Amino acid sequence: MTFRTKFALIVFSAFVALYAVVGGWLSTRAQQPANDPGAQLRIFENVLQHIQSDYVDEPNMGKVRAGALRGLAYGLDPYSTYLTADQVRDYGDEVKNSKVGIGAELSQVSSYLYVIAPIKGSPADQAGVHAGDVIEYIDNKATRDISLYDARQLLEGAAGTEVKLRILRANVRPLTLTVKRGTFKAPAAEARMEAGKIGILRINSLAEGEAADVRARLQELIKQGAQKIVVDLRNVAGGLLDESVEVARLFVKEGILAQTIGRESKTLKTFAADAKKTLFNGPVVALIDSGTAGAAEVIASALIERKRGEVVGEKSFGAGAEQQLFTLRDGDGLLLTTIKWASASGKPFLGEDRTRSGVVPTVEVKRPEVLEPIDPEDLTGNDDDPVGKPTQPNDKREVVPDATPSKPQEDTQLKKALELLRGDKVVGAGQRAA
């Protein structure tokens, strides 16, 4: 390795290390200086000088480089990450990999591993993992500040093996759940009729092939006389963009439904409605919640922006992105988000922060029977966090029992959707009744 190459490597490592240390401070500076590579490089050169002159030991530059790359990716989004050479090889062999997971869609919020939603019927769902849970530990490994990719690797293992998860859940004492890893498949879409010729179409997955099943269930409802439809997208957090577009086409017959965007918000591809594939032109109401993300957000946003119907519930989580693996010189790699999914108007579902992510319902209805998820921004990582320790005898905070109440709770979101449809507040093509 030449002196120039070594120097460039050291400078780059220092650049990224400082980014991880003072990223919060830099974010408060003016936009232009913070994004000026020349100004950044001068800061990093100064840090490099201190490392060379003042650090107590001879630094291991291999570790510095790995830490620097990891820190650089960590500051982007939950899905961009640095991979070691071994991880790059595993990533390429994922199809052949015999390891299985627990069946939960995950993200990171404020450096904590966050459950967007468990997949219905998966090991995580059966073990009692809930949408909005914060996974504090995987076995004995703390998840705070590790990459989402690393956390997923910790969750994977041979089928039938067990993994222990320490869960933080609002107003509940921290609990440990044991999940048995295994293969699973989300249930097919469900359909049933309600009074008033209203069909309920519950979508459980938007994985490959699911759109065809949704179409079949919708046809059944139409044959049973459904004149109005509720599309339940709650806790649908994964899936494929193409599948979601096909489902949206069942209800929207014209206009753009979604798009993918790249750097500088450039539109890469648009997805349009297809009148030949539209099955239902009557009133439609969709249900979403904080466990709705990714592909399901395509459907909800299409109904809103095409003025096709109301969307009832809570703001969705905000996800939907594609990554590209860039292999680096020494065999390690950078898994980098290069594409975001967006609504017809070009608003990405994965925003710069939580306030700018997700789909906002046209009719907000919170479900009192569902616990409010922990806000990871309220956690400090200390053992004395009120939300992260058992309630003391003199603690007057209300504690919700871990067990599910035996008496079924009213589904207030579905109730509101039915009220809108029975009151003729929503009609076809998004036109409001007088």
N, C-alpha and C positions, 0 to 999 in steps of 0.2 A: 504494500500500500504506500503510495507516494505521500510526501509531506503535505502537499496541497489537499489530497483526499482526506488525510487525517484531520487537517485543520478544518476543512469544510464539515466533516462529521462532528467535530467537537462544537463548532459554532452552531450547527443545526440542533445538537443535543441541548446546548445551553439555551437556545431560542425556545425550545419546547418546554424545558424545565421551568424557565421563568414564566412562561405562559400559564403553567399549572399553578405556580406560586402566587403570581400577582394578577391573574386574570380578572379577579373581581375589581382590583384597583384600576386596571386599564379600562374596564367597562364604564367607569365613571368619567373618563377623559373624553374630550371632543372626538367626534366620529372620524374626522380626517387623520389626526395623529394616530389614533388607535389602529387604523387600517393602512398606515403608511409603512411598507416593508422596510424602507431605509431607516426610519426612526426606530422601528422595532429592533432591527439588526444592531443598531448602536447600543441599545440597552442590553441586548444579549451578549454582545462582545464585552461589555463591562462586567456582566455576571461571569463570563468565561475567565476574565482576568482575575476575578476574586477566587474562583475555583482553583486556578493554576497557582495563585500566589498565597492563598490564605487557608485552603482546606487542610484539615489536620492530617489526613492520610492521602496516599496516592489513589485517586479515584479509579474504579473499575469502569472503563469507558464503555464496555459492552453493556453493563447494567445501566449506566447513565443513558446510553442510547435507547435501550428498551423502555426505560421509565419515561424518557422524553417523548418518544413516539406515542406511548400510551397516554400521556398527559395531553398531547396535542389532539388526538382523536376524541378524548374524553370531553373536551370543551365544545364539541360540535353538536351532536345529538345522541340519543340513547343507542342508536343503531350503527353508528360509525365507530370503528374500533381498530386498534393495533392487534395483529396476530403474530405469534411466534412462528418460527419455521415449522414446528410440529403441528401447530394449529392450522397453518396453511395446508399442510398435507391432509389433515383430518377434514378440513373444509372441502377439499377436492374429492374426498372419498365418502362424503355424507350419504350418498345413495347406497354404498356398500356397508355403511356403518351399522353394526348390529345393536347399538345402544338405543334405548327408548327413553322417553321423558315422562312427565306427569300430566300433560294435557292442560296447560294454562297459557294464555296470552299474556306476555310480560312486557314491562317497560321500566324506565327509571324516572323517578321524580325526586328532585333535590338529593341526588346521589343514593337514594334508597331503591331497592328492588320492589317493584310495584305490580300487583296483579290487576291487569285490566279486567279480565274475566276468565274463569275456568271454562273449559269446553264441556258442554253438557254431556254427562255420562263418562267423563274421563276419570282417571285415578284421583286427580286433584279435586274434582267435583265430588266424588264419592267420599273422599276423606274429610270434606267440610271446608275446603279452601273457598273463600268468597271473593267476589269482585271488590276491589278497593283495599284488600289486605296488603300490608307491608310485610315482606319476608325479611326478617332481621338476620336470621342465621339459616344456612343450609348445612345440616349436621353441625359441626363445630366451627364452620367457616362464616365469619361475618360478611355480609353482602354489601355493606356500605362502602362506596368508593371503588368497588370492583366493576369491571365492564359487564354490560348485559350479556355479551357473548360468553365471558368467563362464568357468569352465574348459570347460564343455560347448560354449560358443560358440567357444572357441579350437580345439576339436577338430572342429568342423563346417566344411564347405567344399564346393566343387563336387566332384561325383563324378569320380574319377580323379586328383584332386590328392593330394599326399602330405603327411604331418605326421610330424615326428620327435619321439619321446618318449624322455626320459632316465628310465630305470627304476632304482629301488632294490629289490633283492631279497635276502632273507636269505642269507648265506654265498656270495654271488655278487658278483663285481666289478660296479659300476654299468655298465649297458649302454644303448646307444641303439638303439631299434627304429624303423624307418621303416614307417609304416602308410599304405596307400593307401585313401582314403575311398571308400565305395561303398554301394550298396543291398545288402541282404542279408535273408535269412529263415532263422530257425532251422530245423533239420531237424525233421521230424515225429517223434512219439513212436516209440520202437523197442520191439520185443517179441521175446523168444526163450525157449525152454524149457531148463531145467536138469534134471539127474537128480533123481528123487524127485518128479516131477510138480509141479515148482516153475516158475512163470512169472516172468521178469524183465521188468518194465515200466519202461523208461527214458524219463523225461519230459525233453524238451529246452527246452520253452518253455510258458509259460502265457499267451501273447498271445491276442488275440481269435480264437475259433474252435478253439483247441487242445484244449479239453475234449472236443469231439466226436471228435477224432482219438484222444485217449487212450481214450475209450470204445470206439472201433472196435478198437484194439489189444488192449484187455482182452477183448473178445468173442472175438478170434482165439485168445488164450491159453486161454480157457475151452473153446473148441471143440477145442483140441489136448490137452485133458485136464488143464489146470492145476488143482490143488487147493490150492495155496498161492502167494502172490504176494509178490515183492519190488518195492517202488515206489522207484525211484532218483530222488531229488530233488537230487542234488549239483550244485552250480554253476548252479542255476536261481534267478536273482536278480531277475528282472523279472516282468512279467505283470499280469493283472487279477484283482481280488478275486472277481468273479463266476465267472471261469473256474476258479479254485482251489476255490471252493465246489462247483461242478459235479463236479469230480474227486473231492473228498471224499465227495460223495453216492454215488459208485460203490461205496464201501466201508462207509460208516456209514449205517445205516438209521433211526436215531432220535436225537433230542437236538439241542441247539444246536451248530453247528460253528464259528462265528466271529461277531464283531460289530465294529461301528465305534463309536468313542467320541469325544466332543467335550470341550469345556471342563469342568473339574471331574469328569472321568471319567464323564460322563453318557453312557449308552448311546443311540446315535442309531438304530441299526438292527441287528437280529439276523438271522442266516442259519441256518436249520434244515435238518436232514436231510430227505430225502423217500424214504420206503420204496419208492415206485414207480420211483425212479431207481437204486436199489441193484442192482448186478449181481453182486457177489461177497461172500459171507458167510464164506468160509474164512479161515484164518490169513494175516495180513499183517504184513510188516516193511518199514519205510521207512528209506531212507538219507539222511542230511543231512551237510553239512560247513559250513565257514566261508563258502563261496560260496553257501549257500542263504539266500535272503532274500525278504521280501515275500510274494507269493502262495504260494510253495512252503511258507512257514512256516505258512500256514493249514492246509494238508493235514497236515503233521507234527503240529501242535498238536491238531488234531481227533482224530487217531488216538490220541494220548496221553490227552487229557482225556475222551474217550468210551470209554477203556479198550478200544480196538479192536485194538491191537497194539503191538509194540515199535518204537522209533525208534533206529537204530544210527548211530554216527558221532561227529561233533564238534558243538559248539555252533554254531548258525547265526549269521549276521551280525547280523540285527535291522534290519528296514526295514518299510515299509508305511505310507504316509501320503498324505494328499491336501491340496493347497494351493489357496488362493483368492487371486485377484489383486485387490488394493484399489488403485484409481487415486487418486493424490493430486492436490492442487490444481494443481500446475504441470505435470501430465502424466506425471510419473514414477510409480512404483508400488511397492507392497509385496506380494511373493508370500509368503503366510503360511500355515503349516501349521494347518489348522483341524480336521482329522479324522485319527485314527490307526486302523489296523487292529489288532484284538486277538483273542486266543483266545476260546474259549467262556466261560472264567471271567473274561474282561475284562482279562487281562494284555496290554498293548500290546507288539508286537514291537519297536518303536522306543522304547527306554527313555531315561531321563535321561542315561545314560552307557553305555559298552560292557558294563560288568558287569551291567547290568539290561536288556540288550537280547537279543533272539534267543530261540531254543527250545533247551532243554537236552535232549540225547538220553537215553533211558532206559538205554541201554547205550553207554557211551563207548568208542570205538575210534579211535585216531589212525592215520593212514596214514603209515608210515615212508618210503614212496616219494615222498611229497609234501613239498616244502620248507615249513618253518614260515614263515608270512608275517612280514614285518618288523612289529614293534610301533612305530608312529609316535611313541608316547610316549617311545621311547628316542632319538629324533632331536632334535637341538637346532637344526637349520638352519645349522650351521657346517660348513665344508668339512673339518674334521678329525674328523667323526664316523667312527668305525671302520667302521660299516656303509655309509657313503656314499663311500668312497674305495677305490681299487684296493689289493689286498693287497700289502704290501711283502715282499721276499725273506726278511726275518727274522721275518715274522709267522707264528706257528705255528697261527693259526686254520685250521680245515679249510675248504677252498674247494671247493664243489660245481661241477663243470664245467657250462657253460651248455648244452651239448648233451644231449639226452635219451639216457639209456643205451639201447643196442641191445637188451639183454635185458629182456623185459617183466617188470615187477615184480608181485608178488602183490597183489591187491586185498584187503587185510585186512578192510575193512569189509564188502564183499560176502561174503567168506568167513564172517564172524561171522553175518551174516544167514542164510546158508544153513545154518549149524550150528544156529541157533535153530529154524529151520523143520524141518529133518530130525530134530532131536531132540524134536520136538513140544513145544517150550517155549512156543510161542505158538499159541493156538487162537482160533477165531472169537469175536467179541464181547469180546475182551480177557480171557477167563477163563484163568487159568493151569492147566496140567496138573499133576496131583499128582506 
